[in-house]
Amino acid sequence: MLGDLDVDVLFLATPHEQSREWVPEALKRGIRVIDLSGAWRLTEATNRAVYAFDDADASLAAATQEQAVYGMPELHRKQIAGARLIANPGCYATSIILALRPLVAAGLIDLTRGIVADAKSGVSGAGKAPTAKTHFMSATDNLSVYGAFTHRHTGELLEQIGLEASEIVFAPHLLPIPRGILATIYVHFREPQSRATWRVCITNFLPAARWSGSTTRRCRRFNTRFEAAMRTSVFNLQPMGNAR
């Protein structure tokens, strides 16, 4: 039917397993796919294991996976432009990757001391299937951890930031609000950092040369807000733990 309608691009907001079945067929018909599920985000089999995919044709699934590009333009802008299959990033993963990737790439973080990503989302982020945890009586006026050490977005953090599993603890929490995400990330720097260093990290990661006109102005406003936040939230600890 899609071929008869002369479809060029197909957006899939389907369960992971359904995307694993439909995407190869769409690609076979010459249709570009943007998939919003977690079906094609992960390149490493060990990271995909959390989904427990049972593909009818394992070789076809592997060939399809090789065509997938992780759909985060801040990391893969050039590859996305020509990709036949774009795997939309996970919500938690986006909030953490954009915060950590510039710092890790610049070598500012002491990875031997570990990273803690303390993330919280609204109830809609826990999926649409009703569960005891998302029931009104459990969620309202409450804060709870879920998916600790087993959350499906962990693999995205490892692959896209370039971390080993032993270098980060990802702790997702459920907030009694409809939607939204807040990721508070704790790191140890190799040495004390200044606001200027943070500015360099951000501008190198999101070069202003990629924008023009009103978009450039929005980027400048983003940098201003980012720097203001860093002035109030970033501090260094002396060996005895006193802030300075």
N, C-alpha and C positions, 0 to 999 in steps of 0.2 A: 504493500500500500504506500509506503514512504517513497519508493521509487516512482510509482505512478503520479505522486503529488509533486515530483521534482524537488524534493527536500535537499538542501545543501548542508545544513547544520542541525543536529539533533541534540536537544538538552534532555538529559535523563535525571529525574528526581525519583528514582526507584529504589527498592531494597537492594542491598549489595549483590545478592545472589541473582536477582533479575538482570542487573547490569552485566554481570559475568556472562549471562546467556545472550542478551540482546546486542551488546556492543560488537562482538565479532561479526555478526550478521550485518549490522549497519555499515561497518568498515568495508565489508565485502561488496556492498552495494555502492561504494564510493561516497558515503556520507560521513562528514566530519562529526565527531561526537564530543560533547562537553558533559562529563558525568559527575553528578553531585554526590554520589555515594562514595563509600570507601573501597569500592571494588578494584580500582586500578591505581591507587595511590602509592603502594609499597612495592619496591623492586626486590627486596630480600625475602626469600621464602620463610625465613625464621620470623620475620616481622609479620608476614601475612598469616601465619599459623593461627593467630588469635581469632581470625574470621572463620577458620575451619571450612574453607571453600571445598566443594566436591564437584569439580568441573567434569562434564561429560567427555570433553576432549582436552586432556591436559596439555598436549603439544600446541593446540590452537590457542589455549589460554596463555601459554608461555609466549607465543609469538605476538599475541595481542598486547601483553604486558610490556614487551620491548618497544612498542610504538607509543606507549603512554608517556606524557610529560606532566610533571607535577605543576598544577596551574597556579603558581604564585609568581606573578610578573616581576616582583622585586628580586627574584632569584633566577627565573628562567624566561625572561622576556623574549629573547631571540628564538628559543626553541618553541615557545607557545605559538609564535606567529606562523610557523609552518607545520604545526602538529596536526595529525589526524585524530588523535585521541588526547583530550585534556582531562586530567583527573583533578577535580576541584579539591582544594585542601580542606582538612577538618577544621572546625571552629576553634577548639582549644589549641590545636596545632598552630593555627595562624597567629594567635595572640602571643604564643611563646616563641615561635621561630623568628618573627619580625623583631622581637626584643633581644634575642640571644645571638642570632646569626652574625650581626655586625661585630659584636664584642668577641665572639669566638674566632671569627675570621681574622680579626686584628691581633689575635694572640694576647688579649688583655686579661683573660680569665685564667686562673690557676685551676685547671680541670682535675688535678690530683686531689683537690679538697672538695670536689663535688658541687653540684648545682641543685637547688631546691626550687621547683616551680609549683607554687601554691596557687591553684586556679579555682575559680568559683563561677558557676553559671546558673541561669534561671532554669525553671522546670522544663521549658521547651527544649533545652539543650540535652535533656536526658532521653529524648525520643518520644514518639507519639503513643507508643504502646502503654496502656495503663498498668502500673505495678504498685505494690504495697508502698514502695519508697516515694512514689509520686502522688499517692492518694492524699487528698486534702488534709486528713487528720495526721498524716506523717510529715508532710512538707511544710504546712503553715507554721510560722513562728519557730522554725527549726533550721539547723544547719548541720548537714551530714556529709561525710566523706563516702565516695563510692569508686569502684574500679581502681583502687590503689594497687599499683604494681602490675595491673592487667589491662589498663585502659587501651582501647584500640588506637588512640592517637599517639601512643608512646613511640611506635615505630616510625611515625612521620618525624618526630623530634630527632630521633637518632639519625635517620637518613638525611634529612634536610639541613640539620645543624652540623652534622659530622661528629656525633658523640658515640661513645660506648655506653652500653646499658649501665655500667657501674659509675658513670660520671654524672648522672642526673636522677633525681627523684621527682616524679610527677604525681602530685596529689590533687585530684579533682574533687570539688565539693558541690553540693546542691544547695542553692539558695532559695528561699521561699518568695521568689519573684517570677514573673512570666518569662522574661528573657534577658539577655545581656551576659557579658563575660568580663571578669576581672582576673588578670594574672599577675600575681606578685612574685617576683623572681629574686632569689637570694644567691649571690655569687661571691667568691673571693677573688679579688684582683691580684695580679702578680706584684703590683706596686700601686701606691695611691694615684687616683685619677682626678683630673680637673674637668670643669665644664667644657673647656676647649677640646679636650680629648673626645668627649661625647659628641660634640658638634662634628668633629672630623669623621667619627664613625658613621654618623647618620648621613652626612653629605656624600661620603664615599659609597655608602650602601644604596642611597637613593639620589644619584647625581642630579643636580638641578638642571643640567644641560639636557635632560630628557624631556623637560617640559618647556612650555612657552606661554606667554600671555597670562590669562587668568589662572591657569593651572600652576604656573610658577608662583603667583601670588599666594595661592592656597598652600603650596609647599612651604613658602616662607613663613606663613602663619603657623603651619604645623611645627616647623623647627622652633619657632618662638615659644609655642606652648610646651614642646618637648623640653626645651632648655629650662623653662620656668619650673617645670615639674622636677627636673633633675636638681635644680638648686635647693629644693626643699626636701627631696627624698634621698639623695645620694650622700653618703658620708663614709669616712674611713674609720677603722678601728685601730687603736694602738694595741700593742701586744697584750696588755692586760684587759682589753675589751672596752676601754673607755672611748666614747665617740669624740672625734675632733674635726 
